[in-house]
Amino acid sequence: MLRQVLKSKLYRAVATDAIVDYEGSIEIPRDLMEAADLWEGEKVLVASIDTTARLETYVLAGEPGTGKILVNGGAANRIKKGERLTIMAFALTDQPIQATKLVLDETNTIIRSGK
């Protein structure tokens, strides 16, 4: 039986901007995507730690090393610049997996990682 389980988690990420006038998605620097095992176009659940807003969108690759996490499109009406976020991706599997979990600081630099 397939189960949906946590695969990747970016915890305490900070939205560096929220741009309503965009087609949609969340942009994450490519280096953070690689560290979290996220693919461009992958569906993610984004939860605001500050307001409890939750939404699903897909990942766009941003410039590596910038720390910029951009919330775009309609999602920017729910999540604003400066909010702390948890960004999660899930996998369908019939086997237990160890999720990649990253804790970020206020500049979206990895301060702790683990499986």
GROMACS elastic network, one bead per residue, 0.5 to 0.9 nm:
[ bonds ]
;  ai    aj funct       b0    kb
    1    93     6  0.80164   500
    1    94     6  0.56820   500
    2    92     6  0.58377   500
    2    93     6  0.50062   500
    2    95     6  0.81003   500
    3    91     6  0.79041   500
    3    92     6  0.53684   500
    3    93     6  0.54723   500
    3    94     6  0.60985   500
    3    95     6  0.82790   500
    3    96     6  0.89420   500
    4    90     6  0.61692   500
    4    91     6  0.54514   500
    4    93     6  0.65964   500
    4    94     6  0.88320   500
    5    89     6  0.85763   500
    5    90     6  0.52921   500
    5    91     6  0.54795   500
    5    92     6  0.65256   500
    5    93     6  0.74597   500
    5    96     6  0.80485   500
    5    97     6  0.77793   500
    5    99     6  0.83498   500
    6     9     6  0.75647   500
    6    88     6  0.70902   500
    6    89     6  0.61680   500
    6    91     6  0.64228   500
    6    97     6  0.82023   500
    6    98     6  0.82352   500
    6    99     6  0.58303   500
    6   100     6  0.85350   500
    7    36     6  0.86881   500
    7    37     6  0.80566   500
    7    38     6  0.89510   500
    7    88     6  0.75423   500
    7    89     6  0.56042   500
    7    91     6  0.57290   500
    7    97     6  0.73282   500
    7    98     6  0.70854   500
    7   100     6  0.62088   500
    7   101     6  0.83653   500
    8    36     6  0.56216   500
    8    37     6  0.64357   500
    8    38     6  0.70958   500
    8    87     6  0.80191   500
    8    88     6  0.55753   500
    8    89     6  0.50484   500
    8    90     6  0.67641   500
    8    91     6  0.88371   500
    8    99     6  0.53867   500
    8   101     6  0.59165   500
    8   102     6  0.81848   500
    9    36     6  0.67283   500
    9    86     6  0.69265   500
    9    87     6  0.56270   500
    9    89     6  0.65915   500
    9    99     6  0.73658   500
    9   100     6  0.62390   500
    9   102     6  0.60864   500
    9   103     6  0.82886   500
   10    13     6  0.63042   500
   10    32     6  0.85880   500
   10    36     6  0.70542   500
   10    85     6  0.79221   500
   10    86     6  0.56301   500
   10    87     6  0.50436   500
   10    88     6  0.65422   500
   10   100     6  0.85749   500
   10   101     6  0.61816   500
   10   103     6  0.60461   500
   10   104     6  0.70388   500
   11    84     6  0.83728   500
   11    85     6  0.64894   500
   11    87     6  0.65880   500
   11    88     6  0.84617   500
   11   101     6  0.74537   500
   11   102     6  0.60536   500
   11   104     6  0.61363   500
   12    49     6  0.75891   500
   12    83     6  0.89897   500
   12    84     6  0.52860   500
   12    85     6  0.51988   500
   12    86     6  0.57700   500
   12    87     6  0.85599   500
   12   102     6  0.88332   500
   12   103     6  0.62168   500
   12   104     6  0.55316   500
   12   105     6  0.68120   500
   12   106     6  0.77497   500
   12   108     6  0.80781   500
   13    69     6  0.77547   500
   13    83     6  0.82598   500
   13    84     6  0.55141   500
   13    86     6  0.63469   500
   13    87     6  0.76270   500
   13   103     6  0.76427   500
   13   104     6  0.55725   500
   13   105     6  0.70138   500
   13   106     6  0.71098   500
   13   107     6  0.81186   500
   13   108     6  0.56018   500
   13   109     6  0.86351   500
   14    17     6  0.88552   500
   14    67     6  0.88898   500
   14    68     6  0.83879   500
   14    69     6  0.68444   500
   14    81     6  0.78134   500
   14    82     6  0.57767   500
   14    83     6  0.56547   500
   14    85     6  0.59466   500
   14    86     6  0.88911   500
   14   104     6  0.82796   500
   14   105     6  0.80602   500
   14   106     6  0.61618   500
   14   107     6  0.72212   500
   14   108     6  0.63750   500
   15    18     6  0.70300   500
   15    68     6  0.74450   500
   15    69     6  0.51794   500
   15    70     6  0.58792   500
   15    71     6  0.66068   500
   15    79     6  0.79520   500
   15    80     6  0.69700   500
   15    81     6  0.51024   500
   15    82     6  0.51678   500
   15    83     6  0.55582   500
   15    84     6  0.65392   500
   15    85     6  0.71226   500
   15   108     6  0.89275   500
   16    67     6  0.81090   500
   16    68     6  0.55639   500
   16    69     6  0.53706   500
   16    70     6  0.58825   500
   16    71     6  0.81155   500
   16    80     6  0.86499   500
   16    81     6  0.54022   500
   16    82     6  0.58866   500
   16    83     6  0.82228   500
   16   107     6  0.86642   500
   17    68     6  0.77763   500
   17    69     6  0.69146   500
   17    71     6  0.63074   500
   17    72     6  0.83142   500
   17    76     6  0.85191   500
   17    80     6  0.70298   500
   17    82     6  0.72187   500
   18    69     6  0.88355   500
   18    70     6  0.57822   500
   18    72     6  0.57362   500
   18    73     6  0.80815   500
   18    75     6  0.80274   500
   18    77     6  0.79891   500
   18    79     6  0.70144   500
   18    80     6  0.53997   500
   18    81     6  0.52124   500
   18    82     6  0.88034   500
   19    22     6  0.63002   500
   19    24     6  0.88635   500
   19    70     6  0.73395   500
   19    71     6  0.63069   500
   19    73     6  0.61515   500
   19    74     6  0.85135   500
   19    75     6  0.85659   500
   19    76     6  0.57420   500
   19    77     6  0.85889   500
   19    80     6  0.87063   500
   19    81     6  0.87964   500
   20    23     6  0.82358   500
   20    24     6  0.80661   500
   20    71     6  0.81853   500
   20    72     6  0.56414   500
   20    74     6  0.57695   500
   20    75     6  0.73289   500
   20    76     6  0.51497   500
   20    77     6  0.66600   500
   21    24     6  0.85482   500
   21    72     6  0.74058   500
   21    73     6  0.58115   500
   21    74     6  0.82257   500
   21    76     6  0.88345   500
   22    25     6  0.84535   500
   22    72     6  0.56505   500
   22    74     6  0.81018   500
   23    72     6  0.70264   500
   23    73     6  0.52204   500
   23    74     6  0.81014   500
   24    57     6  0.75430   500
   24    58     6  0.81509   500
   24    71     6  0.78627   500
   24    74     6  0.65361   500
   24    75     6  0.71318   500
   24    76     6  0.86912   500
   25    41     6  0.87610   500
   25    56     6  0.87187   500
   25    57     6  0.52591   500
   25    58     6  0.50768   500
   25    59     6  0.59556   500
   25    60     6  0.66201   500
   25    70     6  0.83674   500
   25    71     6  0.65421   500
   25    72     6  0.53311   500
   25    73     6  0.67084   500
   25    74     6  0.87542   500
   25    75     6  0.75686   500
   26    44     6  0.87739   500
   26    46     6  0.88115   500
   26    57     6  0.68068   500
   26    58     6  0.62858   500
   26    59     6  0.52221   500
   26    60     6  0.60043   500
   26    61     6  0.86288   500
   26    69     6  0.70007   500
   26    70     6  0.55771   500
   26    72     6  0.58391   500
   26    73     6  0.87803   500
   26    75     6  0.84550   500
   27    30     6  0.89337   500
   27    58     6  0.85587   500
   27    59     6  0.58327   500
   27    61     6  0.56949   500
   27    62     6  0.55316   500
   27    68     6  0.76849   500
   27    69     6  0.54801   500
   27    71     6  0.66284   500
   27    72     6  0.77296   500
   28    31     6  0.83949   500
   28    32     6  0.67504   500
   28    33     6  0.64754   500
   28    59     6  0.68185   500
   28    60     6  0.63225   500
   28    61     6  0.55102   500
   28    62     6  0.51607   500
   28    63     6  0.79896   500
   28    64     6  0.84550   500
   28    67     6  0.78267   500
   28    68     6  0.66272   500
   28    70     6  0.69093   500
   29    32     6  0.54606   500
   29    33     6  0.63242   500
   29    34     6  0.88375   500
   29    60     6  0.84092   500
   29    61     6  0.57263   500
   29    63     6  0.51113   500
   29    65     6  0.66731   500
   29    66     6  0.66303   500
   29    67     6  0.62929   500
   29    68     6  0.64107   500
   29    69     6  0.69309   500
   30    34     6  0.61404   500
   30    35     6  0.85852   500
   30    38     6  0.88735   500
   30    40     6  0.87433   500
   30    60     6  0.86327   500
   30    61     6  0.51909   500
   30    62     6  0.55138   500
   30    63     6  0.61598   500
   30    65     6  0.79496   500
   31    34     6  0.52000   500
   31    35     6  0.62328   500
   31    36     6  0.86282   500
   31    61     6  0.89566   500
   31    62     6  0.86509   500
   31    63     6  0.81790   500
   31    64     6  0.50314   500
   31    65     6  0.65472   500
   32    35     6  0.50187   500
   32    36     6  0.60331   500
   32    37     6  0.83672   500
   32    38     6  0.83076   500
   32    64     6  0.75363   500
   32    65     6  0.82973   500
   32    67     6  0.81995   500
   32   102     6  0.89221   500
   32   108     6  0.86046   500
   32   109     6  0.84556   500
   32   110     6  0.81399   500
   33    36     6  0.51594   500
   33    37     6  0.58711   500
   33    39     6  0.68144   500
   33    40     6  0.81619   500
   33    59     6  0.87142   500
   33    61     6  0.74287   500
   33    62     6  0.89447   500
   34    38     6  0.60962   500
   34    39     6  0.77746   500
   35    38     6  0.78692   500
   35   100     6  0.81122   500
   35   102     6  0.80110   500
   35   113     6  0.88412   500
   36    99     6  0.89411   500
   36   100     6  0.58082   500
   36   101     6  0.68864   500
   36   102     6  0.67920   500
   37   100     6  0.71462   500
   38    41     6  0.87589   500
   38    42     6  0.67118   500
   38    59     6  0.78570   500
   38    89     6  0.75932   500
   39    42     6  0.53058   500
   39    43     6  0.88456   500
   39    59     6  0.71320   500
   39    60     6  0.83609   500
   39    61     6  0.82022   500
   40    43     6  0.88797   500
   40    58     6  0.76392   500
   40    59     6  0.52262   500
   40    60     6  0.52271   500
   40    61     6  0.57947   500
   41    57     6  0.89017   500
   41    58     6  0.52009   500
   41    60     6  0.61669   500
   41    61     6  0.85395   500
   42    57     6  0.83268   500
   42    58     6  0.52370   500
   42    59     6  0.55063   500
   42    60     6  0.83651   500
   42    89     6  0.77311   500
   43    56     6  0.68588   500
   43    57     6  0.56568   500
   43    59     6  0.65758   500
   43    88     6  0.87929   500
   43    89     6  0.65899   500
   43    90     6  0.82550   500
   44    55     6  0.83453   500
   44    56     6  0.56288   500
   44    57     6  0.56099   500
   44    58     6  0.56787   500
   44    59     6  0.70035   500
   44    87     6  0.65161   500
   44    88     6  0.54463   500
   44    90     6  0.75436   500
   45    54     6  0.70232   500
   45    55     6  0.57530   500
   45    57     6  0.66796   500
   45    58     6  0.85039   500
   45    86     6  0.81173   500
   45    87     6  0.58259   500
   45    88     6  0.51402   500
   45    89     6  0.63731   500
   45    90     6  0.85767   500
   46    53     6  0.81615   500
   46    54     6  0.56048   500
   46    55     6  0.53759   500
   46    56     6  0.61258   500
   46    57     6  0.76023   500
   46    85     6  0.66793   500
   46    86     6  0.58486   500
   46    88     6  0.64326   500
   46    89     6  0.89911   500
   47    50     6  0.88508   500
   47    51     6  0.85258   500
   47    52     6  0.62619   500
   47    53     6  0.57425   500
   47    55     6  0.66394   500
   47    56     6  0.88601   500
   47    79     6  0.86814   500
   47    84     6  0.85774   500
   47    85     6  0.55554   500
   47    86     6  0.51777   500
   47    87     6  0.64714   500
   47    88     6  0.83166   500
   48    51     6  0.55121   500
   48    53     6  0.52248   500
   48    54     6  0.63891   500
   48    78     6  0.88988   500
   48    79     6  0.68442   500
   48    83     6  0.65387   500
   48    84     6  0.58932   500
   48    86     6  0.64486   500
   48    87     6  0.87953   500
   49    52     6  0.56260   500
   49    53     6  0.79661   500
   49    83     6  0.73051   500
   49    84     6  0.53988   500
   49    85     6  0.53768   500
   49    86     6  0.68387   500
   50    53     6  0.81919   500
   50    83     6  0.60749   500
   50    84     6  0.60752   500
   50    85     6  0.77175   500
   51    54     6  0.89078   500
   51    78     6  0.88632   500
   51    79     6  0.81482   500
   51    83     6  0.80367   500
   51    84     6  0.89482   500
   53    78     6  0.64084   500
   53    79     6  0.69675   500
   54    78     6  0.81469   500
   54    79     6  0.85655   500
   55    75     6  0.72084   500
   55    78     6  0.83665   500
   56    75     6  0.86333   500
   57    75     6  0.80818   500
   61    64     6  0.83565   500
   62    66     6  0.81885   500
   62    67     6  0.89642   500
   62    68     6  0.74956   500
   62    69     6  0.79551   500
   62    70     6  0.87290   500
   63    66     6  0.61593   500
   63    67     6  0.84234   500
   63    68     6  0.79590   500
   64    67     6  0.75006   500
   64    68     6  0.87547   500
   65    68     6  0.83520   500
   65   109     6  0.87926   500
   66    69     6  0.87280   500
   66   107     6  0.88770   500
   66   108     6  0.86337   500
   67   107     6  0.60119   500
   67   108     6  0.50066   500
   67   109     6  0.66272   500
   68   107     6  0.81909   500
   68   108     6  0.74255   500
   69   108     6  0.79565   500
   70    76     6  0.88292   500
   70    81     6  0.82346   500
   71    74     6  0.88095   500
   71    75     6  0.63555   500
   71    76     6  0.55363   500
   71    79     6  0.71027   500
   71    80     6  0.77070   500
   71    81     6  0.80184   500
   72    75     6  0.59011   500
   72    76     6  0.54008   500
   72    77     6  0.88675   500
   73    76     6  0.56676   500
   73    77     6  0.77645   500
   74    77     6  0.55086   500
   74    78     6  0.74569   500
   75    78     6  0.53521   500
   75    79     6  0.61537   500
   75    80     6  0.87035   500
   76    79     6  0.50611   500
   76    80     6  0.59024   500
   76    81     6  0.83156   500
   77    80     6  0.70194   500
   79    82     6  0.88075   500
   79    83     6  0.68162   500
   79    85     6  0.88541   500
   80    83     6  0.58930   500
   81    84     6  0.89366   500
   84   106     6  0.84392   500
   90    99     6  0.88795   500
   91    97     6  0.89866   500
   92    95     6  0.89970   500
   93    96     6  0.73315   500
   93    97     6  0.81294   500
   98   115     6  0.53571   500
   99   114     6  0.81245   500
   99   115     6  0.52386   500
  100   113     6  0.74162   500
  100   114     6  0.59967   500
  101   112     6  0.82836   500
  101   113     6  0.56485   500
  101   114     6  0.53795   500
  101   115     6  0.58750   500
  102   110     6  0.63718   500
  102   111     6  0.76448   500
  102   112     6  0.58607   500
  102   114     6  0.66428   500
  102   115     6  0.87304   500
  103   108     6  0.86324   500
  103   109     6  0.83070   500
  103   110     6  0.58240   500
  103   111     6  0.57966   500
  103   112     6  0.51244   500
  103   113     6  0.62488   500
  103   114     6  0.89579   500
  104   107     6  0.75328   500
  104   108     6  0.50070   500
  104   109     6  0.52093   500
  104   111     6  0.54815   500
  104   112     6  0.71416   500
  104   113     6  0.89009   500
  105   108     6  0.51927   500
  105   109     6  0.54889   500
  105   110     6  0.65873   500
  105   111     6  0.63217   500
  106   109     6  0.74282   500
  107   110     6  0.89064   500
  108   111     6  0.87877   500
  110   113     6  0.70834   500
